[in-house]
Amino acid sequence: MADQFDLVVLGAGTGGYATAIRAASLGMNVALVERDERLGGTCLIRGCIPTKALLHSADVFETLRDSERFGVKGGDPAFDWGGVQAHKEKVVAKMTSGLATLVKHRKIEVVKGTGTLTGPRSVDVDGRELRGTNLVVATGSKPKRLPGLEGDRVITSDEALSIGVPKSAIVLGAGSVGVEFASIWASFGSQVTIVEMLPTLVPLEDETLGKELAKAFKKRGITCLTGAKMEDADVGDDGVKVTVSTNGKTETIEAEILLVAVGRAPVTDTAGLDAVGITLDERGYIKTDDVLQTTAEGVYAVGDVIPTPALAHMAFGEGMFVAERLAGKNPPAINYDAVPRATYCVPEVAAVGLTEAQARERGIDVVIQKVSLAAIGKAAILGETAGFCRMIAAKDGEIVGVHFIGPRVTELIAEAMLVVGWEALPEEVAQLIHPHPSLSEVFGEAALALAGRALHTG
């Protein structure tokens, strides 16, 4: 006899556990299937949380090392990699333990094992059959690997979390994963070279952010090769040699390790999707309709297994949306243009809405204002005046995109998210007074400039 539930969720990462928790809070009987020992998926265990813990340790180390420029004599600081790892694991343990407690409090049944769809609304978990009135696939993603590129000296983000600090590293790919690990290792003294095939770093963002990040990285001693193609790689026991071509010129780079950071692939190979007629697109993502239902009736998908932005908070939103629909609510459609993006390298990068190129592709006649952090008092206090806020609006219309680079800008993007999501006009935002001195003034000043009322900028 199968165990019956209102909802069976495959995968306890951010998308899966958000679906389960919201559904349970709305009175549904929920089973949450997870093959890892801990709940939380990539974000809590192998992604967002541990990576940002390492980035914070790196930031603390750099602050101590450079403290004399603020009049504080801190001596000659050293880092203890074992202690750095212990801090990371402590944070991960706290978050996963808290999640387990929350899931238990919601009376969600956690079923450990690999879940495989065996028929309409039926899941096998290592021999135990679960049946759900509805199913949600939230099996997440894994780092992409390149065929033929193997060896102990070739790693992905999974391995990069735990290895020691390399003396030198080549980072293949300049998306968020690539630039964050490049930033971590550079802070701790590694010689880092980034190889990116596209013209700028963080290539999914507005190109002005990528160009500014490259300048900042160069000052930090990070070599950035953009518009560059890896032609060959020789992996040995002691390191790697990578041949790269850029603008018709070829060079060979040597390093201790090669981090492959060329994106993530959806995990769909063990879920038994064929058994219920779920269709994948050409890249292996699950196809869904506008309410995130797959091609199998009663089976939904959220998070990294569908071709929406691969962001943990995006998965939260998708999971809650599906749970509320299944509970008979009528949640508004997700506005993907209003989902913020944050990259935690040094300097930080954050954005929401359309890039300039995307806006023009949609036929929007844009007006743009860019305000440098050099005009902002709090940035001068922090000693970090490189960076800017770039605000894009439709001519005589709403703000459609906001793009930041600089210190702590991942904490500023939430205000911009509200402005873009609510389709605010520059004149409306310009009426709001920002606290002084604060980094948020760069956002306020950009809105003032768009409204023709610039105060601290020309």
C-alpha positions as CSV (number, residue, x, y, z in Angstrom):
1,M,0.0,0.0,0.0
2,A,1.3,3.4,-0.9
3,D,1.5,6.2,1.6
4,Q,-0.9,9.0,0.5
5,F,-0.1,12.8,0.7
6,D,-1.6,16.0,-0.6
7,L,1.8,16.9,-2.0
8,V,5.0,15.0,-2.5
9,V,8.1,17.2,-3.2
10,L,11.3,15.8,-4.7
11,G,14.3,17.7,-3.4
12,A,14.8,19.7,-0.2
13,G,16.8,22.6,-1.6
14,T,15.5,26.1,-1.6
15,G,12.8,25.5,-4.1
16,G,11.7,22.2,-2.6
17,Y,11.7,23.2,1.0
18,A,10.0,26.5,0.2
19,T,7.2,24.6,-1.6
20,A,6.8,22.1,1.3
21,I,6.8,24.7,4.1
22,R,4.3,27.0,2.4
23,A,2.0,24.1,1.5
24,A,2.1,22.7,5.0
25,S,1.3,26.2,6.4
26,L,-1.8,26.2,4.2
27,G,-3.0,22.9,5.7
28,M,-1.6,20.4,3.2
29,N,-0.2,17.0,4.2
30,V,3.3,17.0,2.7
31,A,6.2,14.6,2.1
32,L,9.6,16.0,1.4
33,V,12.0,13.6,-0.3
34,E,15.8,14.2,0.0
35,R,18.8,11.9,-0.7
36,D,21.3,14.1,1.1
37,E,21.8,13.6,4.9
38,R,20.9,17.2,5.5
39,L,18.1,19.4,4.1
40,G,19.0,22.6,2.3
41,G,20.4,21.5,-1.1
42,T,23.1,23.3,-3.0
43,C,22.4,26.7,-1.4
44,L,22.8,25.8,2.2
45,I,25.3,23.0,1.9
46,R,27.4,23.5,-1.2
47,G,26.6,27.0,-2.6
48,C,25.3,30.3,-1.3
49,I,25.8,29.9,2.4
50,P,29.3,28.3,2.6
51,T,30.6,30.5,-0.2
52,K,29.5,33.7,1.4
53,A,31.0,32.5,4.7
54,L,34.4,32.1,3.0
55,L,34.0,35.5,1.4
56,H,33.3,37.1,4.8
57,S,36.4,35.5,6.2
58,A,38.4,36.8,3.3
59,D,36.9,40.3,3.8
60,V,37.9,40.3,7.5
61,F,41.4,39.2,6.6
62,E,41.8,42.0,4.0
63,T,40.4,44.6,6.4
64,L,42.9,43.6,9.1
65,R,45.7,43.6,6.5
66,D,44.8,47.1,5.3
67,S,43.8,48.6,8.6
68,E,46.6,51.2,8.8
69,R,45.0,53.3,6.1
70,F,42.2,53.9,8.7
71,G,44.7,54.8,11.4
72,V,44.5,51.4,13.1
73,K,47.8,49.5,13.5
74,G,46.8,45.8,13.3
75,G,50.2,44.3,12.9
76,D,50.8,41.5,10.4
77,P,47.7,39.4,10.3
78,A,47.7,35.8,9.2
79,F,44.8,33.5,8.4
80,D,44.2,30.0,9.8
81,W,42.6,28.0,7.0
82,G,41.3,25.4,9.5
83,G,39.6,28.2,11.4
84,V,38.1,29.6,8.2
85,Q,36.7,26.2,7.4
86,A,35.4,25.8,10.9
87,H,33.5,29.1,10.6
88,K,32.0,28.0,7.3
89,E,30.9,24.6,8.7
90,K,29.4,26.3,11.8
91,V,27.3,28.6,9.6
92,V,26.2,25.7,7.4
93,A,25.3,23.6,10.5
94,K,23.3,26.4,12.0
95,M,21.3,27.0,8.9
96,T,20.6,23.3,8.1
97,S,19.7,22.5,11.7
98,G,17.3,25.5,11.8
99,L,15.7,24.3,8.6
100,A,15.2,20.8,9.9
101,T,13.6,22.2,13.0
102,L,11.2,24.4,10.9
103,V,10.3,21.4,8.7
104,K,9.6,19.3,11.8
105,H,7.5,22.1,13.3
106,R,5.3,22.2,10.1
107,K,4.8,18.4,10.5
108,I,6.3,17.7,7.1
109,E,7.4,14.1,6.7
110,V,11.0,13.9,5.5
111,V,11.6,10.8,3.5
112,K,15.4,10.1,3.0
113,G,16.4,8.5,-0.2
114,T,16.3,9.0,-4.0
115,G,12.9,9.8,-5.3
116,T,11.9,8.4,-8.7
117,L,8.6,9.1,-10.5
118,T,7.0,5.7,-11.3
119,G,3.6,6.9,-12.6
120,P,1.0,9.6,-12.4
121,R,1.3,11.1,-8.9
122,S,3.4,8.2,-7.7
123,V,7.0,8.2,-6.4
124,D,9.3,5.4,-5.4
125,V,11.9,6.2,-2.7
126,D,14.3,3.3,-2.3
127,G,11.4,0.8,-2.3
128,R,8.8,2.9,-0.5
129,E,5.9,4.1,-2.6
130,L,4.5,7.6,-2.0
131,R,1.4,8.9,-3.7
132,G,0.5,12.6,-3.9
133,T,-2.5,14.4,-5.2
134,N,0.2,16.6,-6.7
135,L,3.9,16.3,-7.2
136,V,6.7,18.9,-7.3
137,V,10.1,18.2,-8.9
138,A,12.8,20.4,-7.3
139,T,15.9,18.3,-7.8
140,G,18.1,21.3,-8.4
141,S,21.4,21.5,-10.3
142,K,25.0,20.5,-10.3
143,P,28.2,22.1,-11.6
144,K,28.9,21.6,-15.3
145,R,32.0,19.7,-16.2
146,L,33.8,19.8,-19.5
147,P,34.3,16.5,-21.3
148,G,37.9,15.2,-21.3
149,L,39.0,17.8,-18.6
150,E,39.7,15.6,-15.6
151,G,42.2,15.0,-12.8
152,D,42.7,16.0,-9.2
153,R,43.9,19.5,-10.3
154,V,40.6,20.2,-12.1
155,I,37.8,21.2,-9.7
156,T,34.3,22.6,-9.6
157,S,32.7,24.8,-6.9
158,D,31.9,21.8,-4.9
159,E,35.5,20.9,-4.3
160,A,36.6,24.6,-4.2
161,L,34.7,25.0,-0.9
162,S,37.0,22.7,1.0
163,I,40.5,22.7,-0.6
164,G,43.2,24.8,0.8
165,V,44.2,28.2,-0.6
166,P,46.1,27.5,-3.9
167,K,49.2,29.4,-4.6
168,S,47.8,30.0,-8.1
169,A,44.5,29.3,-9.9
170,I,43.0,29.5,-13.3
171,V,39.2,30.2,-13.2
172,L,37.4,29.2,-16.3
173,G,34.2,31.3,-16.5
174,A,33.4,34.7,-15.0
175,G,29.9,34.3,-13.9
176,S,29.0,34.7,-10.2
177,V,30.7,31.4,-9.1
178,G,33.9,32.2,-11.0
179,V,34.4,35.8,-9.8
180,E,33.4,34.9,-6.2
181,F,36.1,32.2,-5.9
182,A,38.6,34.4,-7.7
183,S,37.9,37.1,-5.1
184,I,38.2,34.7,-2.2
185,W,41.6,33.2,-3.3
186,A,43.0,36.6,-4.3
187,S,42.2,38.0,-0.8
188,F,44.2,35.1,0.8
189,G,47.1,35.7,-1.5
190,S,46.6,33.4,-4.6
191,Q,47.7,34.5,-8.1
192,V,44.4,34.2,-10.0
193,T,43.7,34.3,-13.7
194,I,40.2,34.4,-15.0
195,V,39.4,33.1,-18.5
196,E,36.0,34.2,-19.9
197,M,34.9,33.6,-23.5
198,L,32.4,36.5,-23.5
199,P,33.5,40.1,-23.8
200,T,33.1,41.1,-20.1
201,L,33.1,39.6,-16.6
202,V,29.7,38.8,-15.1
203,P,28.5,38.6,-18.7
204,L,24.8,38.3,-17.9
205,E,24.8,41.7,-16.3
206,D,25.0,45.2,-17.8
207,E,28.3,45.4,-19.6
208,T,29.3,48.5,-17.6
209,L,29.4,46.3,-14.5
210,G,31.7,43.7,-16.0
211,K,34.1,46.4,-17.3
212,E,34.2,48.1,-13.9
213,L,34.7,44.8,-12.1
214,A,37.7,44.0,-14.4
215,K,39.3,47.3,-13.4
216,A,38.8,46.6,-9.7
217,F,40.1,43.0,-10.1
218,K,43.2,44.3,-12.0
219,K,44.0,46.6,-9.0
220,R,43.7,43.5,-6.8
221,G,46.2,41.6,-8.9
222,I,43.7,39.4,-10.6
223,T,44.4,38.8,-14.3
224,C,41.2,39.0,-16.4
225,L,41.2,37.5,-19.9
226,T,37.9,38.3,-21.6
227,G,36.9,37.4,-25.1
228,A,39.3,34.4,-24.5
229,K,38.9,30.8,-25.5
230,M,40.6,27.8,-23.9
231,E,42.2,25.9,-26.7
232,D,43.9,23.1,-24.7
233,A,44.6,22.0,-21.2
234,D,47.4,19.8,-19.9
235,V,46.5,18.4,-16.5
236,G,49.4,16.9,-14.5
237,D,49.9,15.7,-10.9
238,D,51.3,19.1,-9.8
239,G,49.2,21.5,-11.7
240,V,47.7,22.5,-15.0
241,K,48.8,24.3,-18.2
242,V,46.1,26.0,-20.2
243,T,46.5,27.4,-23.7
244,V,44.3,30.4,-24.3
245,S,43.6,32.4,-27.4
246,T,42.6,36.1,-27.2
247,N,42.3,38.4,-30.2
248,G,44.3,36.0,-32.4
249,K,47.1,35.7,-29.8
250,T,47.8,32.5,-28.0
251,E,49.4,32.1,-24.5
252,T,50.0,29.4,-22.0
253,I,49.1,29.8,-18.4
254,E,50.3,27.6,-15.6
255,A,48.6,27.2,-12.2
256,E,48.1,24.7,-9.3
257,I,44.5,24.2,-10.0
258,L,41.8,24.9,-12.6
259,L,38.3,25.8,-11.4
260,V,35.7,25.0,-14.0
261,A,32.9,27.6,-13.4
262,V,31.0,27.4,-16.7
263,G,27.5,27.1,-15.2
264,R,25.3,24.5,-13.7
265,A,23.2,21.7,-15.3
266,P,19.7,20.6,-14.1
267,V,19.6,17.3,-12.2
268,T,16.9,15.3,-14.0
269,D,18.6,12.0,-14.8
270,T,17.5,10.1,-11.7
271,A,13.9,11.5,-11.2
272,G,12.2,9.1,-13.7
273,L,10.6,11.9,-15.6
274,D,10.0,9.8,-18.7
275,A,7.7,7.6,-16.7
276,V,5.1,10.3,-16.5
277,G,5.7,12.1,-19.8
278,I,7.6,15.1,-18.6
279,T,9.2,16.9,-21.5
280,L,12.7,18.5,-21.4
281,D,14.0,21.3,-23.5
282,E,17.2,21.0,-25.6
283,R,19.4,21.9,-22.7
284,G,17.8,19.4,-20.3
285,Y,15.6,21.7,-18.4
286,I,12.0,20.7,-17.5
287,K,9.4,22.5,-19.7
288,T,6.6,24.2,-17.7
289,D,3.6,26.4,-18.5
290,D,2.9,29.8,-17.0
291,V,1.9,28.3,-13.6
292,L,5.0,26.0,-13.5
293,Q,3.1,22.8,-14.3
294,T,5.1,20.3,-16.4
295,T,3.7,18.4,-19.4
296,A,2.4,15.8,-16.9
297,E,-0.8,16.8,-15.3
298,G,-0.5,17.4,-11.6
299,V,3.3,17.5,-11.7
300,Y,5.0,20.9,-11.2
301,A,8.7,21.9,-11.2
302,V,10.5,24.8,-9.5
303,G,14.1,26.1,-9.1
304,D,17.2,25.1,-11.0
305,V,15.5,22.3,-13.0
306,I,13.5,24.8,-15.0
307,P,15.0,27.5,-17.3
308,T,14.4,30.5,-15.1
309,P,17.1,32.5,-13.3
310,A,19.2,30.0,-11.2
311,L,18.9,31.9,-8.0
312,A,18.1,30.6,-4.6
313,H,15.6,33.4,-3.9
314,M,14.0,32.7,-7.3
315,A,13.4,29.2,-6.2
316,F,11.8,30.5,-2.9
317,G,9.4,32.5,-4.9
318,E,8.5,29.7,-7.4
319,G,8.0,27.2,-4.6
320,M,5.6,29.5,-2.7
321,F,3.8,30.3,-5.9
322,V,3.1,26.7,-6.7
323,A,2.1,25.8,-3.1
324,E,-0.4,28.7,-3.0
325,R,-2.0,27.7,-6.3
326,L,-2.3,24.1,-5.1
327,A,-4.0,25.3,-1.9
328,G,-6.6,27.2,-3.9
329,K,-5.1,30.6,-3.6
330,N,-4.7,32.9,-6.6
331,P,-1.2,34.3,-6.3
332,P,0.0,36.9,-8.8
333,A,2.3,35.7,-11.6
334,I,6.0,36.0,-10.8
335,N,7.6,39.1,-12.3
336,Y,11.0,37.7,-13.3
337,D,12.2,41.2,-14.4
338,A,11.9,42.3,-10.7
339,V,14.0,39.5,-9.3
340,P,17.3,40.9,-7.9
341,R,20.7,39.5,-8.7
342,A,23.6,39.6,-6.3
343,T,27.3,38.6,-6.7
344,Y,29.4,38.8,-3.6
345,C,32.9,39.3,-4.9
346,V,35.0,42.4,-4.0
347,P,33.7,44.8,-5.1
348,E,30.1,43.5,-4.9
349,V,27.8,43.5,-8.0
350,A,24.0,43.7,-7.7
351,A,21.3,44.5,-10.2
352,V,17.6,44.2,-10.9
353,G,15.5,44.7,-14.0
354,L,16.7,45.1,-17.5
355,T,20.2,45.8,-18.8
356,E,20.6,48.7,-21.3
357,A,20.9,46.2,-24.1
358,Q,17.8,44.2,-23.0
359,A,15.7,47.4,-22.7
360,R,16.7,48.5,-26.2
361,E,16.0,45.1,-27.6
362,R,12.4,45.5,-26.2
363,G,12.1,48.7,-28.1
364,I,12.3,50.9,-25.0
365,D,13.6,54.5,-25.5
366,V,15.8,54.7,-22.5
367,V,17.3,57.5,-20.4
368,I,20.2,56.6,-18.1
369,Q,21.9,58.2,-15.2
370,K,25.1,56.9,-13.6
371,V,26.2,58.2,-10.2
372,S,29.7,57.4,-8.9
373,L,30.3,56.4,-5.3
374,A,33.0,59.0,-5.3
375,A,30.2,61.6,-4.6
376,I,29.0,59.7,-1.6
377,G,30.3,60.5,1.9
378,K,29.8,57.0,3.4
379,A,31.9,55.5,0.5
380,A,34.7,57.9,1.4
381,I,34.4,56.9,5.1
382,L,34.8,53.2,4.1
383,G,37.7,54.1,1.8
384,E,35.9,52.5,-1.2
385,T,34.9,55.1,-3.7
386,A,35.2,53.0,-6.8
387,G,31.9,51.9,-8.2
388,F,28.5,53.4,-9.1
389,C,24.8,53.1,-9.4
390,R,23.5,53.1,-13.0
391,M,19.7,53.7,-13.3
392,I,17.8,53.0,-16.5
393,A,14.3,54.4,-17.1
394,A,11.9,54.5,-20.1
395,K,11.8,58.0,-21.5
396,D,8.9,59.8,-19.7
397,G,8.2,56.4,-17.9
398,E,9.1,54.0,-15.1
399,I,12.5,52.8,-13.9
400,V,13.2,49.5,-15.7
401,G,16.7,48.6,-14.4
402,V,19.2,49.4,-11.6
403,H,22.8,48.3,-11.6
404,F,25.3,48.6,-8.8
405,I,29.0,47.9,-8.2
406,G,30.8,48.8,-5.1
407,P,31.0,48.0,-1.3
408,R,27.9,46.4,0.3
409,V,25.7,47.0,-2.8
410,T,24.0,43.6,-2.3
411,E,22.3,45.2,0.7
412,L,21.1,48.1,-1.5
413,I,19.4,46.1,-4.2
414,A,16.3,45.4,-2.2
415,E,15.2,49.1,-2.5
416,A,15.8,48.9,-6.2
417,M,13.8,45.7,-6.4
418,L,10.7,47.5,-5.0
419,V,11.1,50.4,-7.4
420,V,11.4,48.2,-10.5
421,G,8.7,45.8,-9.3
422,W,6.2,48.6,-8.6
423,E,7.1,50.4,-11.9
424,A,8.0,53.6,-10.0
425,L,8.7,56.8,-11.9
426,P,12.0,58.6,-11.3
427,E,10.0,61.6,-10.0
428,E,8.3,59.5,-7.4
429,V,11.6,58.0,-6.1
430,A,13.2,61.4,-6.1
431,Q,10.7,62.6,-3.5
432,L,12.0,60.0,-1.0
433,I,14.8,61.3,1.2
434,H,17.6,58.9,1.9
435,P,19.6,58.8,5.1
436,H,22.9,60.7,5.3
437,P,25.6,59.5,5.3
438,S,24.8,56.1,3.8
439,L,25.6,54.2,0.7
440,S,21.9,54.3,-0.2
441,E,22.4,57.9,-1.2
442,V,23.9,56.8,-4.5
443,F,20.5,55.3,-5.4
444,G,18.7,58.4,-4.3
445,E,21.0,60.6,-6.2
446,A,20.6,58.6,-9.4
447,A,16.8,59.0,-9.1
448,L,17.2,62.7,-8.5
449,A,19.4,63.0,-11.6
450,L,16.8,61.2,-13.7
451,A,14.2,63.6,-12.4
452,G,16.3,66.6,-13.3
453,R,17.0,67.4,-9.7
454,A,20.6,66.3,-9.2
455,L,22.1,67.5,-5.9
456,H,25.6,66.2,-5.5
457,T,26.4,65.3,-9.1
458,G,26.6,67.4,-12.2
